[in-house]
């Protein structure tokens, strides 16, 4: 097999930073196959399930391209000399990693931390891959060239990549190759001179409706016999044979933004990906039929660390929003000064502060390896990820307790304010000591959209499994902790001289 590599990115000129307008134009032009509510669509910008979220993504592109945000959101490409997104920067100093965090927070603040698959998430994974091309060279020198050249391509042309790296939940008691049909899981079924043919399903491609490429790989350990599924490839979302099956879209036609301020703007969607005999050229193949490399790519390169450094920046922003929301609701009801409320708010603030300050610890105790590549501190990273699925629902429950029945005794719709008869009663009985009825209802609807709607409940499920199943993340924590140092203290205690009486 002759592995060809993609042409190198030329330094002849920089591609201008992608704007929201160009992003939406590209989304309209690259016809993709998306199924939602029994309908096949190709233009997400013109469908009620996706159009508002597409515009939210567009605003992220505009934010990064704005001159006043240039220093925060971009750095200079070493190949073109032009500005490129900060997420693609391979950090070599602690200041570099801090700059990446500030950029991640910049985008997260635009969505209040509610979009987990913005372009900087998987972009950081590919920065981690490109930091260690020699890892991919273990499968063949061409694969190392491929990963670096693709990284340069998406970096210098500002592409949005998402991923689908978990196999379908069909029969988890059996490995991929022993399923009832060996082509159920996404894997290679044919090899040609020009590339490979991939067939099967993979999950969970959050944001794929809006992305330029989807990375297909597997983060689960694979067994002997699973070699066909041990791949890492990048596929354009408009490639022939790529089909996206969106989960139920929470944003629906006729939904009023006043009543659903978050749902109508920030539903990034999650998709199941079906690959129907999709051809992948060799230059977009990074790992091929190698179970060991497929599993270790996440840990022996800083990809998982960089991607989840961004994820924790987003999560810290989301918790900050939750704290602000709870505080405003307490102020509206006049119980902000009540000692029991302050105790609960103090507990919320403690959790949020732990997440945020552990995020800062990624940087301050981040090691630099022998090649000069800085890795976020794995112990600081995985300490929070291992507990995120436990603290997040607990924090949501505290806010539920603080609000009581307020979120479920709201008027049925903002239209109730348009009816003079109902408006009279609403203005009388939904007022608070701090704000008028309309403002209080808007605040409580914001809280309910965050906590109680389909959109809000999806977020609870999402955060519970964001870093993977809890046992996997806790295993990462186990592997990262310095048990040798801890054990040394025990040895020293056991070696103490006996006391002389």
N, C-alpha and C positions, 0 to 999 in steps of 0.2 A: 504494500500500500504506500503510495506516494502522497504525503501530506503537503498540500500547497498552503501558502500563507497569504494573508491579505497584504495589499500594498501599504507601505508605510505612509503615515500622514506627512504631507509636505509642509515645510515651513515657509511656503511662498506667500502666505497671506492668512490672516485670521478670519474666521467666520464671525460675523457680528453676533452679539448676544441675542439669543432668541427672545422675542417679545410675546406677549399674550396673543396678539393678533396673528403672528406667524405660527404660533402653536395651534391655534384654532383652525387656521387655514390648512396646516398639515393634517390635522385630524379629519377635516372634511375630505381632503384629497386622497388620503390613504384608506381606501375602502376596506373595512374589516367585517368579519362575520360575527355578529353578536345576537344572541337569542335572549329575549326577555318577554314575559307574559305571552308566550306562544308566537311572538312576532320576531322575524329576522330583520335586523337593521344593520346599516353600514355606516351611518353618520351619527355618532353620539351627540354632536352639537345641536341636532335638530330633533331630539326626542325628549319628552318630559322627564323620563327617568334619569337622564344623564346631562342635560344641557346646562343646568345651573352649576353642577359640579365641574363641568368642563370649563366654565367661566371662572370658577374659583381657582382651578389650576392655572388658567391664563393669568390671573392676577399674581400668582406666585412668580411666573416668568417675568411679568412686568416689574415686580418688586426687586427681583435680582438684577434686572437690566437698568433700573433707575440710577442715574448718576450719583445721587446722594447715598445709595446703598452699595456702590461699587466696591469700596474697600472691605465692607463687611461680608459681602456675598460672593466675591470673586477673588481669584489670584491670577497671576500671569502664566499662561501656558509656556512651558520651556521649549516647545516646538514651534508655535506660531507667533508667540509674543503678544497674543491677544488675551483679553480677559475670559476666564472660564470659571465655572462654578466651584466654589470653595470645597464642596463635597468630594471633588476628585483629587484634592491635594493629598499627597503622601507625606504625612508629618515626620519631621526629623528632629523637631525640638518641642518642648512643652508649650511654647508660644504658638507653634503651628496647630497643636491639638486644641488649644483654647480658641484659636481663630475659627477652627472648624465647628466648635460648639456654638460660638456666637452666630455663625451663619445658620446652623441648624435651628437655633432658637429664633432667628429672624423669620424663617419660613414658618416655624411652628406657631409663632404668635399671630400670624395671619389667619390661621385656622383654629386658634385656641387649643392646639394640640390634638385636634379631632381627626386629622388625616394622617394615618400612619404610614402610608405608602407614597409620600411625595417623592420627587425624583432624587432627592439626596439620600434616600435609604439604600437602595440597591446600587446607586452610584458609589457609595462608600464601600460596598462589598467589592466592586471592581477595582477601586483604588487599592484595597487590600490584596487582591490578586496580583495587580501589576507591581506591587511592592516586592513580590517574591516570585518572579518568573521562573527561577530555577526549580521551584516546586513542580510546576507544570512540565518542565523539561524532563522530569523523571519518566514521563510517558512518551517522550520524543521531543527533540529540539523544536520541531515545527509548532507544537502546542504552546510552548513558551512564547514564540513569536506571535502566534495568533492572539493570545490573551493580552499581550502588550499593545498590539496594533488595534484590537477592538477597543481597549480602554482609551487609547489616544483618539480613536474615532468618536466615541460617545462623549469624551471630554471636550474635544475641540469643536464639535458641532452641537453640543448642548442637548444631547438626547436623553430621553426619559426611558429608563429600563425598570421593569418590575420582574418578579420571579414567581415560579411555581415549582416548589422543591419538596413537596410532600406527596406521596403516592395516595391513590384513592382508598377510602375505607371500605374495602370489599370483603376481604377475609384476612384479617391481620394475623391469624394463626398460621398462615402459610407465607413463605417468601414469594417474591414477585414471579419467579419462573415456574412456581408450582400452583399458581392460580388456575381456575377452571379454563381460562383462556390466557395464554402467555402474552397476549398483546393488550391486556387490560391496562397495565401500567405503562407509562410513557417510556419507550425504549427503542433502540435501533433494531430494525428488521431487515435492512439491506445496506450494503456498502457498494459504492460505485467509484469510478475514477474522479468524479467531480464532488463527491460528498457522501453523506449518509442519508437514509430515509428513516424518519422517526414516526412511530405510531403508538397510540394509546392515550390515556387520560392522566392528568396531574392537577393537583390543587396546591395552594389556594392563591390564585393570581389576583390579589387586591390591586385595584387601579389599572388592570390590564386594558379596560375599555379605553383608557386615555393614553396609554404608553406607546412608545415607538417600538420597543423590543420586549420580549419575554425571555428570561433565562430559564431553561429547563434543566434541572439537576435533581439530586436527591440528598436530603440532609439526614435521612434515616440510615442506620447501618444496613449494608447489603450483605448477603450470604454468598458463598460459593455457588455458582450456577446463575447468579443475578448479573453477570457481566454486561448483558445487553442494556441494562437499566443504569449502569454506572457511567453516566455521561455528564458533561457540562457543555451546553450549547446555547447560542443566542439566536433567536428567531424573530424576524419582523412580524408585528401583529397583523399585517395584511398579507402575509405569505399564503399561497394556496394551501388549503387543507387545515388551516388554523381556525378553530371555532371556539367562541367564548360563550359559556352558559352563565349568565348573571343570576345571582340570587335575587330574591324579591327586592325590587327597587323601593326604597322607603319614600323617596321623593316622587309624588304622583301628580298627574295632571289635575289642576284645580286646587291643589294644596296651597293654603295662604301662608306666606312667609311670616306674617305677623303672629300666626298661631304656631308655626313650626320654624322658628328662626334658624335652627341648626340643621334639621333634616333637609330643608330646601336648599342648603348651601354646601354641606360638607359630607354628603354621602358618596364616598369614593368607590363604592361597590366592591364586591368580591366575586370572583369568577372561577368556575371549573373550566379547565382547558382541555379540549379534545384535539389531538393531533392526528389527522387522517392522511397518512402517507405523506408527511411533510418532508420536503427535501432541504437538507442543511448543507451548504457548501463547506468544504474542509476548513476554509479560513474562519468559520464561525464555530469550529469544534475546539474545545479547550481541554477536555478529558474524554477519553474514548475507551470504553469497556475495561475500566480499571477500578475495581471496588475499593481498594485501599486509598487511592488518590481521591476518589469521589467523596469518601467520608472525611479524610484528613484535610481537604481543601478549606474547610471551615475553621480548623484549629491550628494548622501548621502555616497558615498565612494569617495576617491580621484582618481578614475579611469580616469574620463574625464580630470581632471586637470593634472595628470601625463602623459597621452597619448598626450595631446596637449602642454604640456611643451616640450616634444620631438619634436612635430610638429613645434612649433615656433623656436626651435633651428635649425631645418632643413630650415625653411623659411628664417630666418636671414642669413643663409649660402647662400641660393639661391640669396637673394638680394645682398649680397656681391659680388657674381659672376657677377650679372647683372651690378653692378657699375663698376667692373673691366673691363667688356666687353665694356661698353660705353666709359670708359676712353681710352682704347686702340684704339677704332675706331676714337675717336676725335684726338688722337695723330697721327694716320695714315694719316688722312686727313689734318693735320696741322692747325686745328681750335681750338685746346685745350685751347689756350690763349685768344680766342675771348670772350669778356664780355657776350654776350647773351648766349653763350654755357656754360660759367661758372655759369650763373644764373640757367639754366636748370639742370646742374649737381649738383648745390647746393640744388635744390629742391629734386632731387633723393636721394642725401646723407642725407637730412633731414628725408625722409620717412624711409630709411634703418636704420638710427640711432635711430629713435623712436622705430622701431621693436626690434632692438638689445638691447636697454637700458630698454625697458619694459620687455624684457626677463630676464635681470639681476634683475629687480625689483621683478620678481617671487620669487627670492631667498632672497633678502635683507629684504623684508617685508612679507615673508611667515609666516603664523601663525602655531603654534604647538598646537594641540588639547590636551584635558585632558588625552588622552591615550599615549601622547608622539609622535604622528604621525604628521609629517610636511606636510602641504598642500601648493602647490604653490599659490601665491596671486591670487585670482579669479578676482579681479578688474584689475590687471595688465594683466592677461591672456586674459580675455574676451574683454578688451578695444581694443586690436589689432585684435583679431578674428572678432569682430563686424564690423571693418572697412576694413579688409583684402580684401574682395570682391570689394571694391571701390578703394583702393589705388593701388592694383596690376595692373589692366588694365590701370590706369592713368600713372603708371610708365612705362609700356610697350609702351604707346603712346608717352611719352617723348622721349624714345630711338628711336622710329620710326621717330620722327621729327629730331632728331640729325643726323640720317643716311641718310635721304632723299631717293634718288633713288639708293643709292649704293648697297643695298642688292638685288635689282631686276634687276641690269644691269650686273650681274656676268656672266662669261662664263658658258655654259650649263653643263660642267662636268670637273673634273680634267683631264679627258682624252684629253681635248683640249690642254693641255701642251705637250701631246705626239705626236701631229701632228706638224711637223716643220713649216708648213705654218701658222697655227693658233697661234702657240706658239710665233712666231715672233711678231705678232700684240699684243697679250696679254701681253707679256713682255714689250712692248712699252707703251701701253695705260692704263694698270692696275697697274702700279707702283705708289708708293706714295713717298713723300719727306722723309719718315721715314723707308720704307721697300720695298723690291722687290715685283714684281707682285705675285709670288706664295705665299709668306707669307701674303700679303694683301688679296688675294682671300681666303686663308684658314681662316683668321680672319673673313671676312665677311660671309663666309659660316657657321661658328660657330654661328655668330649672327643670321643669318636667320633660322638656325635649332632651335635656342632658341625661336624665335619670330614668324616666318612665316610659318613653315612647319606644317603638320598635328600634329606632335609631339609637336611643340611649341604651337599650338592653343589648343590642349588638355590640356596643362598645364594652360592656362588662364582659361579654364572652371573648371579645377580641383581646382585651388586656389580660385575661386569665391565661390565654395560650399564646401571647405575643412572642415570647421567647421559646416556644415549644412546650411540650408536656413538662409539668413541674419536676418530674423525676429526672428528665434529661438535663434541665437547667441546674438542678441541685447536684447532679453528677459533675457538671462543669465546675461548679463551686468546689466540690470535693477535690477535683484534679488540680485546681488552682491554689488552694490554701496551702500555706507553709506549715505542714504538719511536722516537718523535721525540726523547725525551730521550736514549735510547741512541745514536741517530745523531748527536746534537749532540756527544757526546764524540768520535766519530770525526772530525767536521768540525773540532773544536778541535785534534785531533792533527794533522790534515792542514794546518792553518793555522799551525803552530808556525814561529817564525822560525828560519832556519838558524843552526846553532851557529857561533860565531866561533872559529877555531882560533888 
